[in-house]
Amino acid sequence: ENNWDNITGFRKDPDSKYIRFIPIKDNEPSKSKSTIKNTRPDRSAPTLRSNFINEESSVIPPFIGSRILLNDQIDFKELIFYLDKNALFAGQWQFKKKKDQSRSDYEDYLESTAMPILNHWLHRIEDESLINPSVVYGYYPCGRIGNKLQIYSTEDTNLCLGEFQFPRQKSGNNLCIADYFRDLRDNLPSDFLPMQAVTMGDVSSKFAQELFNSDKYSDYLFFHGITVQLAEALAEYNHSKIRKECGFVEDEPNVLNEILAQKYRGCRYSFGYPACPNVKDSRLQLKWLEASRIGITIDESDQLLPEQSTTALIALHSKAKYFSA
């Protein structure tokens, strides 16, 4: 059962500091996040706000600066509510529907095979404290100028800390993340940028390493997969918290499928994806959030450590959505 040769659909990730294996997508090679190009967008690109995006009122944050949520402040049952089981079963654990399998047969298969494994690991994770979920998040004064979003000090709004520059679509609706924020007013911020960083903690990476070193490859895959998805669940959990804190409770879905379908106010973006491709900007995020307080760092190849960690900036504009630039 624990013989690696008997486990298909995975390959070793050569870019990870930790020994880990990642799923191979159908008909295409798997790519680690570090293979995404760290190129900044063309500074000569058009900078006019998209005609499809109007300026809206500023976000009213509950506080300015950053706060930390530690393990004892995060309800494990609430966290599990945000766990995407489809992504876990089919993506991480590779329990995929077969071509000749009906949807109902596939769901029965998951219920009899995957769910007992999930329940086993959820109980073990909670009982043995195999994760240390932590969050740092906050609200920072900001303002748009062209395709850039300038970030300002939480103590002195005359002091610009730095900026994020985003690509603009060359066709379609000519969208750019910066468009979801208010313009600078007299060179001063007129809006707020919510940001967050979440992690499962170094304890999860160390335990995964122990499983691998003990040749418990099946257990390794199950544990690694679930902690990756728990990190995503924690990001979703805190994103929901931010929406509610900023007054959008009435727009908040109470069903997971609607949350995963993004039927809520605004959008969450992580560096390394088409709308904000410059992975190195994660360094600024971590610096301004002081993410080292919850143990998150970034290595020379721009990978977050611990591995089961994610960062994001959040736009609460009513038209904010995912798009490719």
Backbone bond lengths (Angstrom), bond angles and torsions (degrees), N, CA, C in turn:
res aa  C-N    CA-C-N  psi(-1)  N-CA   C-N-CA  omega(-1)  CA-C   N-CA-C  phi
1 E - - - 1.455 - - 1.529 110.87 -
2 N 1.320 117.07 -36.11 1.455 120.44 -176.68 1.517 112.93 -98.59
3 N 1.339 117.04 12.99 1.455 120.27 177.06 1.514 109.13 -79.08
4 W 1.342 116.86 120.17 1.458 120.79 -176.37 1.532 111.87 -58.90
5 D 1.321 117.75 -31.26 1.463 120.84 -177.90 1.531 111.77 -64.28
6 N 1.344 117.00 -20.67 1.454 120.21 -178.93 1.524 112.88 -90.43
7 I 1.324 117.04 -0.04 1.462 121.50 -177.87 1.514 108.35 -107.66
8 T 1.332 116.88 116.54 1.455 120.56 -177.49 1.513 110.78 -107.93
9 G 1.349 115.55 167.61 1.451 120.26 175.54 1.511 114.24 87.95
10 F 1.348 117.83 7.92 1.455 120.40 -179.93 1.526 109.71 -133.13
11 R 1.320 115.14 157.87 1.451 120.12 172.34 1.518 108.65 -140.97
12 K 1.311 117.13 162.18 1.457 121.30 179.43 1.522 108.99 -75.15
13 D 1.316 115.93 136.52 1.460 120.85 176.35 1.525 108.22 -86.40
14 P 1.345 119.02 110.98 1.462 121.27 -174.90 1.518 113.12 -74.99
15 D 1.349 118.29 -12.22 1.451 120.39 -174.65 1.515 113.63 -97.35
16 S 1.327 117.24 -0.43 1.450 119.75 -176.20 1.523 111.50 -91.24
17 K 1.329 116.00 140.24 1.463 120.61 174.81 1.522 109.98 -64.54
18 Y 1.343 115.24 -37.17 1.454 120.24 178.55 1.525 109.80 -90.31
19 I 1.320 116.29 155.41 1.457 119.83 174.12 1.517 107.07 -73.53
20 R 1.293 117.57 116.37 1.454 120.15 178.51 1.508 109.83 -149.35
21 F 1.311 116.08 155.31 1.453 121.83 178.05 1.517 108.53 -120.72
22 I 1.325 115.99 144.12 1.453 120.98 -175.06 1.515 109.76 -125.11
23 P 1.362 116.82 149.72 1.466 119.63 -178.55 1.524 111.59 -65.31
24 I 1.326 116.27 145.31 1.455 122.13 174.03 1.518 107.73 -97.38
25 K 1.326 117.41 122.26 1.455 121.17 179.26 1.524 109.50 -69.16
26 D 1.321 113.67 152.81 1.461 118.98 -180.00 1.521 110.74 -60.39
27 N 1.349 116.13 131.34 1.469 123.73 172.54 1.524 114.59 62.61
28 E 1.327 118.31 18.78 1.458 118.43 175.59 1.517 109.32 -154.73
29 P 1.339 117.00 148.91 1.460 119.99 179.47 1.513 110.21 -70.04
30 S 1.333 115.66 148.99 1.454 119.83 178.28 1.521 109.88 -79.90
31 K 1.340 115.99 145.99 1.460 121.07 -179.66 1.515 109.69 -125.42
32 S 1.310 116.79 137.25 1.447 119.96 174.14 1.514 108.01 -84.76
33 K 1.342 115.62 160.95 1.453 119.80 -176.77 1.514 112.18 -61.15
34 S 1.343 117.24 -27.71 1.455 120.09 -176.73 1.520 112.14 -71.13
35 T 1.365 118.19 -12.44 1.459 119.25 179.43 1.515 111.82 -83.48
36 I 1.350 117.93 -8.54 1.448 120.61 177.63 1.520 108.49 -70.04
37 K 1.308 117.48 135.13 1.452 121.42 -175.24 1.519 111.03 -63.46
38 N 1.321 115.80 134.38 1.457 122.19 177.51 1.522 110.00 -94.02
39 T 1.306 116.87 53.08 1.451 120.32 -178.03 1.511 110.12 -103.21
40 R 1.319 116.36 139.25 1.457 120.35 176.89 1.521 109.39 -81.07
41 P 1.344 116.60 151.88 1.456 119.35 179.50 1.512 111.76 -65.76
42 D 1.327 116.60 158.89 1.457 123.63 -179.85 1.525 109.44 -63.74
43 R 1.328 116.47 118.14 1.460 120.38 -177.44 1.528 112.69 -71.22
44 S 1.333 117.60 -12.53 1.460 120.56 178.19 1.530 111.82 -90.19
45 A 1.348 117.12 3.30 1.457 121.71 -177.87 1.530 110.09 -68.02
46 P 1.327 117.93 157.18 1.469 121.51 176.79 1.521 110.87 -55.26
47 T 1.332 116.57 143.56 1.463 120.11 -175.85 1.520 113.46 -122.50
48 L 1.333 118.17 2.66 1.456 120.07 178.86 1.522 110.47 -69.47
49 R 1.316 116.48 140.32 1.462 121.37 177.76 1.534 109.72 -57.97
50 S 1.320 116.24 140.40 1.457 121.24 178.36 1.526 110.76 -57.13
51 N 1.320 116.02 140.86 1.462 120.44 177.42 1.524 112.41 -66.03
52 F 1.333 116.88 -14.51 1.453 121.53 -178.23 1.527 112.34 -90.84
53 I 1.353 115.92 -4.46 1.461 120.60 -176.53 1.524 110.07 -122.11
54 N 1.321 117.21 116.91 1.464 121.62 175.93 1.521 110.45 -98.52
55 E 1.326 116.23 150.32 1.457 119.74 173.25 1.528 109.29 -64.56
56 E 1.315 115.83 136.69 1.463 121.04 176.72 1.518 109.47 -117.74
57 S 1.311 115.90 173.18 1.462 120.26 178.26 1.525 110.09 -61.04
58 S 1.303 115.33 151.65 1.463 120.23 179.71 1.523 111.20 -64.37
59 V 1.311 115.37 146.83 1.466 121.13 169.66 1.526 108.40 -60.77
60 I 1.320 116.12 140.34 1.465 120.24 175.51 1.527 107.75 -107.07
61 P 1.327 117.48 97.61 1.470 119.62 -175.49 1.525 111.65 -75.87
62 P 1.332 116.79 152.92 1.466 120.47 178.42 1.527 112.09 -73.29
63 F 1.319 116.19 -19.38 1.471 122.65 177.29 1.518 107.49 -160.18
64 I 1.309 116.77 165.83 1.468 122.05 177.06 1.525 108.14 -117.02
65 G 1.320 116.67 134.48 1.458 121.19 -174.20 1.515 109.50 109.06
66 S 1.329 116.94 -154.46 1.463 120.12 -175.16 1.519 112.47 -126.35
67 R 1.331 114.72 156.14 1.460 122.31 175.90 1.522 108.92 -136.02
68 I 1.322 115.30 159.81 1.461 122.20 -178.89 1.525 109.76 -116.50
69 L 1.329 114.92 139.75 1.461 121.48 169.66 1.522 107.23 -117.02
70 L 1.317 116.63 121.88 1.458 121.07 -179.80 1.525 110.41 -102.04
71 N 1.307 115.23 174.64 1.462 123.29 -174.13 1.521 112.47 -48.56
72 D 1.346 116.97 -46.12 1.462 119.88 -175.45 1.524 112.96 -73.72
73 Q 1.342 117.22 -6.64 1.464 121.05 177.51 1.534 112.24 -102.04
74 I 1.330 116.49 -0.60 1.459 121.53 -177.65 1.523 108.62 -113.78
75 D 1.315 115.95 115.46 1.459 121.58 -179.67 1.530 109.25 -72.06
76 F 1.334 116.61 120.06 1.464 121.03 -176.36 1.528 111.11 -60.81
77 K 1.328 117.26 -38.52 1.463 120.18 -179.91 1.522 111.19 -66.88
78 E 1.344 116.90 -37.19 1.461 119.57 176.37 1.528 110.36 -66.36
79 L 1.319 116.10 -38.69 1.459 120.45 178.34 1.525 110.88 -61.40
80 I 1.336 116.51 -43.83 1.461 121.04 -178.82 1.525 111.33 -63.53
81 F 1.331 117.26 -28.81 1.462 120.37 178.32 1.530 110.80 -56.11
82 Y 1.334 117.28 -34.56 1.464 122.07 -176.17 1.529 113.37 -89.56
83 L 1.335 117.80 4.16 1.464 121.37 -179.43 1.526 110.44 -72.02
84 D 1.316 116.32 122.68 1.466 122.10 178.74 1.529 108.58 -83.97
85 K 1.317 116.66 97.19 1.471 121.07 -176.07 1.526 111.62 -67.52
86 N 1.329 117.36 -34.23 1.468 119.19 179.25 1.526 110.74 -63.13
87 A 1.333 116.65 -44.41 1.466 120.42 178.29 1.526 110.86 -64.70
88 L 1.336 116.18 -36.29 1.467 120.59 179.16 1.520 110.90 -68.19
89 F 1.323 117.40 -52.79 1.456 120.98 -174.28 1.532 112.29 -67.67
90 A 1.325 117.01 -50.39 1.467 120.03 -175.09 1.516 112.53 -84.64
91 G 1.335 116.84 -37.15 1.460 119.87 -175.74 1.516 113.78 -85.93
92 Q 1.332 116.62 -55.70 1.457 120.87 -176.21 1.528 112.80 -79.30
93 W 1.339 116.32 -43.67 1.465 120.12 -174.78 1.521 113.13 -97.11
94 Q 1.329 117.36 -6.92 1.462 122.61 175.03 1.528 114.24 63.29
95 F 1.333 117.52 28.66 1.460 121.25 171.20 1.525 107.37 -84.82
96 K 1.327 116.84 80.79 1.455 121.23 -173.52 1.528 111.81 -97.82
97 K 1.300 114.23 152.56 1.465 120.51 177.89 1.528 109.43 -69.79
98 K 1.325 116.32 131.87 1.458 121.43 178.22 1.522 110.30 -81.31
99 K 1.325 116.28 155.85 1.459 120.94 -176.20 1.526 112.99 -59.79
100 D 1.332 116.23 -37.03 1.454 119.40 -177.28 1.528 112.66 -93.67
101 Q 1.329 116.79 13.74 1.457 121.99 -175.44 1.534 109.89 -103.12
102 S 1.320 117.88 129.85 1.461 120.78 177.95 1.524 109.55 -73.20
103 R 1.308 116.95 161.45 1.454 121.06 179.33 1.520 111.01 -60.74
104 S 1.332 116.96 -43.47 1.465 119.55 -179.58 1.526 111.95 -65.38
105 D 1.355 117.08 -39.08 1.462 120.55 177.49 1.533 110.59 -65.00
106 Y 1.331 115.36 -38.71 1.470 119.68 179.25 1.528 110.37 -65.24
107 E 1.327 117.02 -43.06 1.456 120.15 178.93 1.523 111.51 -65.31
108 D 1.339 116.47 -36.58 1.471 119.92 175.40 1.527 110.42 -64.48
109 Y 1.322 115.49 -38.98 1.465 120.86 178.88 1.530 110.56 -62.91
110 L 1.330 116.50 -44.69 1.466 120.03 178.35 1.519 111.05 -63.40
111 E 1.331 116.35 -40.55 1.459 120.46 -178.25 1.532 111.17 -64.59
112 S 1.320 116.90 -37.15 1.467 120.57 -176.82 1.525 113.20 -88.29
113 T 1.334 117.24 -23.67 1.471 120.56 -174.51 1.526 112.98 -110.77
114 A 1.319 116.58 -53.37 1.469 119.97 -173.70 1.523 112.87 -79.86
115 M 1.331 117.82 -39.92 1.459 120.30 -176.50 1.525 113.28 -62.03
116 P 1.344 119.82 -42.22 1.466 118.62 176.78 1.535 112.47 -61.02
117 I 1.332 116.97 -36.63 1.473 120.49 177.29 1.524 110.02 -65.48
118 L 1.337 115.82 -43.89 1.462 120.02 178.98 1.522 110.94 -61.45
119 N 1.316 117.31 -47.87 1.464 120.33 -179.02 1.522 111.52 -62.22
120 H 1.335 116.00 -39.25 1.463 120.15 177.31 1.520 111.00 -58.30
121 W 1.348 116.29 -47.51 1.454 119.15 -175.95 1.528 112.71 -74.37
122 L 1.307 117.40 -32.61 1.464 119.19 176.52 1.527 110.55 -63.84
123 H 1.328 116.34 -43.67 1.475 119.69 177.68 1.521 110.80 -64.06
124 R 1.315 116.84 -43.12 1.460 119.77 -177.88 1.530 111.35 -67.49
125 I 1.320 116.13 -40.91 1.469 120.38 179.10 1.526 110.76 -60.45
126 E 1.343 115.89 -43.01 1.464 119.15 -179.00 1.524 111.42 -72.86
127 D 1.325 116.74 -44.06 1.467 120.41 -176.53 1.522 112.57 -67.79
128 E 1.338 117.01 -37.61 1.465 120.95 -175.63 1.532 113.24 -100.64
129 S 1.331 117.16 5.66 1.475 122.14 179.37 1.531 110.83 51.94
130 L 1.321 115.50 54.85 1.463 120.67 -176.26 1.521 113.33 -86.88
131 I 1.326 117.17 -1.50 1.465 121.21 173.33 1.522 108.05 -133.57
132 N 1.313 115.45 158.10 1.460 121.27 176.28 1.526 108.09 -132.80
133 P 1.338 117.72 72.55 1.462 120.31 -176.11 1.525 111.78 -61.91
134 S 1.320 115.43 131.47 1.461 121.52 -179.58 1.517 109.29 -145.12
135 V 1.320 115.92 151.29 1.461 122.04 -177.72 1.519 109.39 -136.77
136 V 1.328 116.30 140.84 1.460 120.72 163.51 1.523 106.05 -126.80
137 Y 1.319 115.81 130.96 1.455 119.38 -179.13 1.520 109.26 -147.85
138 G 1.318 115.95 164.32 1.450 117.78 -179.66 1.509 113.00 -174.79
139 Y 1.326 114.14 179.73 1.462 122.86 -176.89 1.516 108.24 -126.41
140 Y 1.346 115.85 127.67 1.455 121.26 -173.37 1.528 110.60 -125.40
141 P 1.348 117.88 133.81 1.466 120.31 177.23 1.528 109.80 -57.99
142 C 1.315 116.55 138.27 1.455 120.03 -177.54 1.517 110.80 -151.92
143 G 1.307 116.25 169.95 1.456 121.83 175.23 1.506 110.36 -161.61
144 R 1.315 115.93 145.64 1.459 121.78 -179.91 1.518 110.83 -86.42
145 I 1.332 115.34 141.60 1.455 122.03 168.18 1.523 106.67 -142.18
146 G 1.322 117.02 104.39 1.459 120.83 -175.31 1.506 111.19 65.51
147 N 1.330 116.65 -125.77 1.461 122.38 179.64 1.521 111.95 -95.64
148 K 1.326 115.73 13.21 1.462 120.72 -178.00 1.515 111.21 -111.41
149 L 1.318 114.52 151.97 1.453 121.53 172.21 1.520 106.73 -120.71
150 Q 1.325 116.63 114.98 1.456 120.96 -179.31 1.524 109.50 -93.00
151 I 1.336 115.38 134.99 1.459 122.56 -176.29 1.520 108.92 -108.80
152 Y 1.326 116.62 136.08 1.463 121.47 -173.87 1.521 111.59 -118.64
153 S 1.317 114.68 159.71 1.457 121.93 -179.71 1.522 110.55 -61.24
154 T 1.311 115.89 142.05 1.470 120.30 177.36 1.521 111.37 -76.14
155 E 1.329 117.48 -12.37 1.459 121.65 -179.02 1.522 112.73 -105.56
156 D 1.335 117.07 -24.22 1.458 121.57 -178.93 1.521 108.43 -144.53
157 T 1.330 116.97 102.38 1.462 120.51 -175.23 1.525 113.00 -72.02
158 N 1.331 117.52 -2.20 1.464 120.02 171.97 1.523 111.50 -84.03
159 L 1.333 116.00 -11.47 1.459 120.94 -175.57 1.522 110.27 -100.65
160 C 1.337 116.15 112.08 1.463 121.42 177.43 1.522 108.90 -84.12
161 L 1.326 116.55 122.46 1.463 121.38 -179.05 1.525 111.93 -78.79
162 G 1.315 116.46 -32.49 1.463 121.13 -176.40 1.507 109.49 163.01
163 E 1.320 115.75 -167.15 1.452 118.94 -175.95 1.519 111.52 -149.20
164 F 1.319 114.83 156.29 1.456 123.09 169.07 1.525 106.85 -111.45
165 Q 1.323 116.60 130.79 1.456 120.28 174.95 1.522 108.57 -110.97
166 F 1.326 115.88 132.89 1.453 121.45 -173.91 1.525 111.11 -118.92
167 P 1.324 117.49 151.21 1.464 121.04 174.88 1.525 110.60 -75.00
168 R 1.321 115.58 154.15 1.462 121.30 175.61 1.523 108.96 -113.97
169 Q 1.308 115.95 139.33 1.457 119.79 176.22 1.536 109.95 -56.46
170 K 1.323 115.23 137.24 1.464 119.92 179.37 1.523 112.05 -87.95
171 S 1.320 116.55 -6.57 1.464 121.22 179.05 1.518 107.95 -148.97
172 G 1.315 116.22 -170.40 1.459 119.76 179.34 1.514 111.17 65.24
173 N 1.332 116.16 -126.85 1.464 121.20 -177.33 1.520 113.46 -92.74
174 N 1.343 117.21 4.37 1.470 122.12 178.91 1.532 111.99 53.10
175 L 1.317 115.20 45.33 1.462 120.55 -176.44 1.524 112.02 -77.33
176 C 1.321 114.26 152.57 1.465 122.44 175.06 1.522 106.21 -151.71
177 I 1.330 117.74 138.71 1.462 120.91 -177.98 1.529 111.39 -55.46
178 A 1.322 117.23 -36.51 1.465 120.29 -178.53 1.523 112.13 -58.34
179 D 1.329 117.03 -28.30 1.472 121.30 -177.77 1.520 112.74 -62.92
180 Y 1.335 118.02 -20.50 1.454 121.23 -177.34 1.525 112.71 -81.88
181 F 1.331 116.19 5.25 1.464 120.81 -179.53 1.528 110.35 -124.59
182 R 1.308 116.22 157.53 1.455 121.64 -178.53 1.531 110.68 -73.63
183 D 1.326 115.13 149.39 1.466 120.65 177.81 1.528 110.91 -67.28
184 L 1.331 115.03 156.28 1.459 120.07 170.41 1.531 108.83 -59.43
185 R 1.318 117.31 146.46 1.454 122.74 175.44 1.525 108.52 -118.70
186 D 1.334 116.14 113.32 1.472 120.60 -176.67 1.529 110.89 54.53
187 N 1.344 114.42 42.00 1.469 121.89 -179.68 1.524 113.41 61.61
188 L 1.324 116.71 25.55 1.461 121.50 177.25 1.528 109.33 -124.50
189 P 1.339 117.30 152.56 1.475 120.48 -178.53 1.524 111.32 -66.27
190 S 1.329 115.19 144.49 1.467 120.39 178.24 1.528 111.41 -129.29
191 D 1.317 117.12 11.79 1.464 121.53 -176.98 1.519 108.55 -148.68
192 F 1.338 115.64 179.94 1.461 120.87 178.01 1.523 109.83 -132.55
193 L 1.325 115.28 141.80 1.461 122.59 177.98 1.526 109.60 -108.47
194 P 1.342 118.30 116.13 1.462 119.93 171.12 1.535 109.72 -78.95
195 M 1.319 116.72 136.96 1.467 122.18 176.29 1.524 108.94 -135.63
196 Q 1.339 116.13 155.64 1.455 119.74 178.75 1.516 111.00 -150.96
197 A 1.324 114.70 155.78 1.465 122.65 170.91 1.521 106.43 -139.99
198 V 1.338 116.76 132.93 1.467 121.14 -177.73 1.516 109.44 -130.89
199 T 1.322 116.00 154.78 1.466 120.31 -179.68 1.524 110.84 -152.05
200 M 1.322 115.01 154.15 1.458 122.38 170.63 1.527 110.91 -89.36
201 G 1.326 116.54 -5.38 1.453 120.81 176.59 1.520 113.69 88.41
202 D 1.305 115.23 158.51 1.460 120.91 -178.66 1.522 112.18 -65.97
203 V 1.339 117.00 -23.90 1.465 120.10 -179.51 1.524 110.69 -59.64
204 S 1.336 117.86 -36.32 1.464 120.06 -179.37 1.522 111.49 -69.42
205 S 1.338 116.93 -39.51 1.469 120.38 177.77 1.526 111.00 -65.23
206 K 1.322 116.44 -40.99 1.466 120.26 -179.32 1.527 111.21 -66.42
207 F 1.341 116.71 -39.66 1.460 118.76 179.87 1.521 110.60 -68.35
208 A 1.326 117.19 -39.19 1.465 120.26 176.35 1.523 110.56 -60.29
209 Q 1.334 116.63 -40.82 1.454 121.31 178.36 1.531 110.79 -62.58
210 E 1.342 115.90 -40.29 1.459 120.11 178.85 1.531 111.12 -62.78
211 L 1.323 116.62 -42.11 1.460 119.96 178.56 1.525 110.85 -62.17
212 F 1.322 115.64 -43.95 1.463 119.42 -179.63 1.530 110.90 -64.31
213 N 1.320 116.65 -46.04 1.467 120.66 -178.30 1.526 112.28 -65.41
214 S 1.334 116.25 -21.78 1.468 121.02 179.12 1.528 111.71 -92.51
215 D 1.358 116.31 10.25 1.471 122.50 -180.00 1.531 112.90 62.64
216 K 1.329 117.07 24.39 1.463 121.10 176.85 1.530 108.17 -94.91
217 Y 1.324 114.92 69.38 1.458 119.88 -169.95 1.528 113.62 -68.50
218 S 1.323 117.55 -37.12 1.456 119.41 177.33 1.525 110.56 -64.21
219 D 1.328 115.62 -47.07 1.464 119.45 177.37 1.531 110.74 -60.61
220 Y 1.316 115.48 -38.87 1.463 120.24 178.28 1.528 110.50 -58.90
221 L 1.333 116.70 -48.74 1.453 120.72 -178.60 1.526 111.62 -62.85
222 F 1.313 116.93 -42.77 1.459 120.13 -179.45 1.531 110.66 -65.66
223 F 1.330 116.36 -45.91 1.465 119.82 -177.70 1.523 110.92 -69.00
224 H 1.327 116.79 -45.59 1.461 119.91 -179.58 1.531 109.98 -60.64
225 G 1.324 116.90 -45.19 1.457 120.56 -178.23 1.515 112.67 -61.64
226 I 1.328 116.21 -42.89 1.457 118.53 -177.35 1.523 111.54 -71.56
227 T 1.328 118.47 -33.62 1.469 119.04 179.13 1.529 111.48 -72.57
228 V 1.331 116.82 -32.22 1.469 119.38 173.64 1.525 109.56 -61.81
229 Q 1.329 116.94 -46.01 1.460 119.87 -179.00 1.531 111.89 -72.69
230 L 1.325 117.87 -28.08 1.460 119.80 175.38 1.526 110.90 -68.41
231 A 1.336 116.69 -33.08 1.467 119.72 175.12 1.529 109.86 -64.10
232 E 1.340 116.23 -41.20 1.459 120.13 176.46 1.530 110.52 -65.39
233 A 1.328 116.42 -38.85 1.470 120.55 178.18 1.524 110.62 -63.30
234 L 1.326 116.78 -39.52 1.465 120.86 179.04 1.529 110.59 -66.11
235 A 1.335 116.79 -37.63 1.462 120.29 176.11 1.525 110.05 -63.08
236 E 1.335 116.46 -41.68 1.466 120.74 178.41 1.527 110.61 -66.58
237 Y 1.319 115.93 -41.58 1.468 123.22 178.94 1.527 110.65 -57.22
238 N 1.331 116.69 -47.87 1.460 119.32 -176.76 1.523 111.95 -76.73
239 H 1.331 116.56 -31.92 1.453 120.01 175.13 1.529 109.64 -59.95
240 S 1.323 116.77 -42.32 1.456 121.02 176.88 1.527 110.62 -62.56
241 K 1.311 116.20 -40.26 1.467 120.99 178.49 1.529 110.47 -60.15
242 I 1.326 116.82 -42.50 1.464 121.39 179.55 1.529 110.61 -64.03
243 R 1.313 117.57 -44.54 1.462 120.32 178.92 1.525 111.25 -58.96
244 K 1.320 115.97 -43.94 1.463 120.07 -179.36 1.519 110.74 -67.62
245 E 1.333 117.38 -41.47 1.459 120.87 -179.87 1.531 112.05 -62.03
246 C 1.331 115.84 -29.97 1.459 120.17 -176.88 1.530 112.73 -92.26
247 G 1.316 116.43 9.96 1.448 120.20 170.31 1.508 116.94 95.66
248 F 1.342 117.55 14.86 1.462 119.61 -177.18 1.531 112.15 -107.05
249 V 1.313 115.86 38.15 1.466 121.29 -178.36 1.528 110.96 -61.55
250 E 1.327 116.50 -39.61 1.465 119.55 -176.81 1.524 112.38 -66.48
251 D 1.340 117.19 -22.98 1.461 121.20 179.45 1.522 112.53 -89.31
252 E 1.331 116.92 0.67 1.460 121.04 -171.75 1.519 112.21 -85.96
253 P 1.353 118.27 122.35 1.476 120.69 175.79 1.525 110.01 -68.78
254 N 1.324 115.71 153.36 1.468 119.35 175.70 1.516 111.94 -115.90
255 V 1.348 115.51 11.71 1.463 122.43 177.58 1.524 108.03 -119.77
256 L 1.332 117.04 132.46 1.457 120.73 -174.61 1.522 112.49 -58.90
257 N 1.330 117.75 -42.07 1.468 119.96 -178.80 1.524 111.78 -57.96
258 E 1.316 117.44 -35.91 1.458 120.57 178.82 1.527 111.00 -73.40
259 I 1.319 116.54 -33.53 1.464 119.97 175.99 1.519 110.19 -66.75
260 L 1.337 116.75 -45.64 1.459 120.64 179.41 1.524 111.73 -66.45
261 A 1.338 116.55 -25.64 1.463 121.54 176.82 1.525 111.12 -85.60
262 Q 1.323 116.63 4.75 1.465 123.81 175.18 1.530 112.53 64.07
263 K 1.328 116.23 38.46 1.461 120.00 178.62 1.523 110.09 -90.90
264 Y 1.321 114.09 53.56 1.459 121.26 178.40 1.517 108.94 -137.21
265 R 1.299 116.22 178.66 1.458 121.58 -178.18 1.529 110.29 -78.57
266 G 1.352 116.30 126.85 1.456 120.64 172.75 1.516 114.36 85.86
267 C 1.349 114.87 -164.95 1.462 120.89 -174.92 1.522 109.88 -156.71
268 R 1.329 115.43 151.84 1.466 122.24 178.91 1.524 109.08 -112.17
269 Y 1.333 117.02 129.28 1.467 121.82 -177.53 1.525 110.33 -120.86
270 S 1.324 115.43 138.15 1.468 121.35 175.70 1.521 109.45 -117.21
271 F 1.312 116.54 139.36 1.466 120.47 -179.81 1.526 110.48 -65.78
272 G 1.338 114.57 139.68 1.459 121.28 -177.66 1.507 112.33 113.05
273 Y 1.322 116.46 -3.93 1.458 121.70 179.31 1.529 109.73 -112.47
274 P 1.345 118.25 164.21 1.468 121.17 -167.43 1.521 116.61 -51.77
275 A 1.329 118.13 -38.39 1.462 119.36 -177.21 1.525 112.89 -74.84
276 C 1.332 116.96 -19.29 1.481 121.19 177.41 1.536 107.68 -149.26
277 P 1.331 117.07 76.21 1.468 121.99 -167.96 1.527 116.25 -76.96
278 N 1.324 118.19 -14.55 1.466 118.75 -173.16 1.529 111.56 -80.10
279 V 1.337 116.39 95.28 1.464 121.93 -176.86 1.529 111.57 -59.10
280 K 1.314 117.17 -31.20 1.466 120.61 -177.73 1.529 112.03 -62.37
281 D 1.324 117.60 -21.36 1.467 119.65 178.30 1.521 111.86 -66.08
282 S 1.327 117.29 -16.63 1.461 119.96 174.71 1.523 110.88 -59.87
283 R 1.322 116.46 -29.49 1.471 120.77 179.20 1.529 110.96 -62.14
284 L 1.335 116.27 -41.40 1.460 119.95 178.55 1.525 110.30 -65.32
285 Q 1.319 115.32 -44.15 1.457 119.79 177.32 1.523 111.92 -54.59
286 L 1.321 115.44 -51.56 1.465 120.50 -177.90 1.520 111.15 -62.06
287 K 1.326 116.02 -37.44 1.471 120.63 179.61 1.517 110.66 -65.32
288 W 1.344 117.05 -49.39 1.456 120.48 -176.52 1.524 112.34 -69.72
289 L 1.336 116.79 -33.08 1.465 120.72 177.09 1.524 112.29 -79.61
290 E 1.335 116.78 -12.43 1.477 121.88 -172.95 1.525 109.30 53.50
291 A 1.339 114.24 51.73 1.462 120.87 -174.53 1.524 113.04 -67.30
292 S 1.329 117.98 -15.11 1.464 119.78 177.22 1.525 111.02 -62.28
293 R 1.336 117.06 -18.68 1.470 120.64 178.55 1.523 111.67 -64.44
294 I 1.348 117.00 -24.08 1.466 119.36 176.22 1.534 110.32 -112.28
295 G 1.326 115.83 17.55 1.463 120.86 172.08 1.510 116.07 85.38
296 I 1.342 119.11 10.20 1.457 120.63 179.55 1.521 110.06 -90.85
297 T 1.334 115.53 128.68 1.458 122.37 175.18 1.525 108.05 -131.85
298 I 1.316 116.27 178.45 1.460 120.86 178.13 1.524 107.60 -136.03
299 D 1.344 116.67 136.25 1.462 119.49 -175.26 1.524 111.20 -90.83
300 E 1.347 115.70 -175.94 1.458 120.71 -175.20 1.531 112.85 -66.45
301 S 1.332 117.21 -19.60 1.467 120.25 178.06 1.531 111.52 -97.94
302 D 1.327 116.47 14.09 1.471 123.60 176.84 1.517 113.39 66.80
303 Q 1.329 117.26 28.54 1.457 121.13 173.46 1.522 109.48 -97.83
304 L 1.328 115.12 137.75 1.453 120.04 179.52 1.527 110.67 -74.02
305 L 1.308 115.87 142.90 1.459 123.20 174.13 1.524 107.64 -129.97
306 P 1.338 117.73 134.24 1.460 129.10 -2.58 1.531 112.34 -59.89
307 E 1.319 114.81 159.30 1.461 120.35 -175.36 1.528 112.69 -58.55
308 Q 1.352 116.66 -41.26 1.461 120.25 -177.82 1.528 109.82 -83.66
309 S 1.332 115.29 65.90 1.464 122.78 179.96 1.517 108.89 -138.91
310 T 1.326 116.57 151.55 1.452 120.99 175.38 1.528 109.62 -142.66
311 T 1.323 116.09 154.70 1.459 121.25 173.61 1.521 108.41 -126.41
312 A 1.312 116.12 161.24 1.463 119.18 178.69 1.514 110.44 -162.51
313 L 1.325 114.85 152.92 1.456 121.05 164.97 1.517 106.16 -111.58
314 I 1.321 116.11 152.66 1.458 120.93 -170.69 1.519 110.68 -127.08
315 A 1.333 115.49 131.10 1.456 122.06 173.42 1.524 107.89 -107.01
316 L 1.320 116.90 127.31 1.458 120.81 -178.60 1.525 112.44 -104.09
317 H 1.305 116.00 14.37 1.464 121.90 175.13 1.533 108.87 -63.16
318 S 1.329 117.37 144.26 1.459 120.84 -176.17 1.523 113.25 -65.09
319 K 1.342 117.58 -21.31 1.466 121.04 -178.59 1.534 112.82 -101.08
320 A 1.316 117.30 -0.14 1.466 119.95 -176.80 1.520 110.53 -63.77
321 K 1.341 116.55 135.50 1.446 122.39 -179.60 1.527 109.11 -157.05
322 Y 1.330 117.04 173.04 1.458 121.12 174.09 1.515 108.98 -77.63
323 F 1.322 115.24 143.96 1.454 120.01 175.96 1.523 108.61 -158.57
324 S 1.314 116.78 162.03 1.457 122.30 176.47 1.512 109.35 -103.64
325 A 1.321 116.31 134.02 1.457 120.31 -178.87 1.534 109.48 -99.53
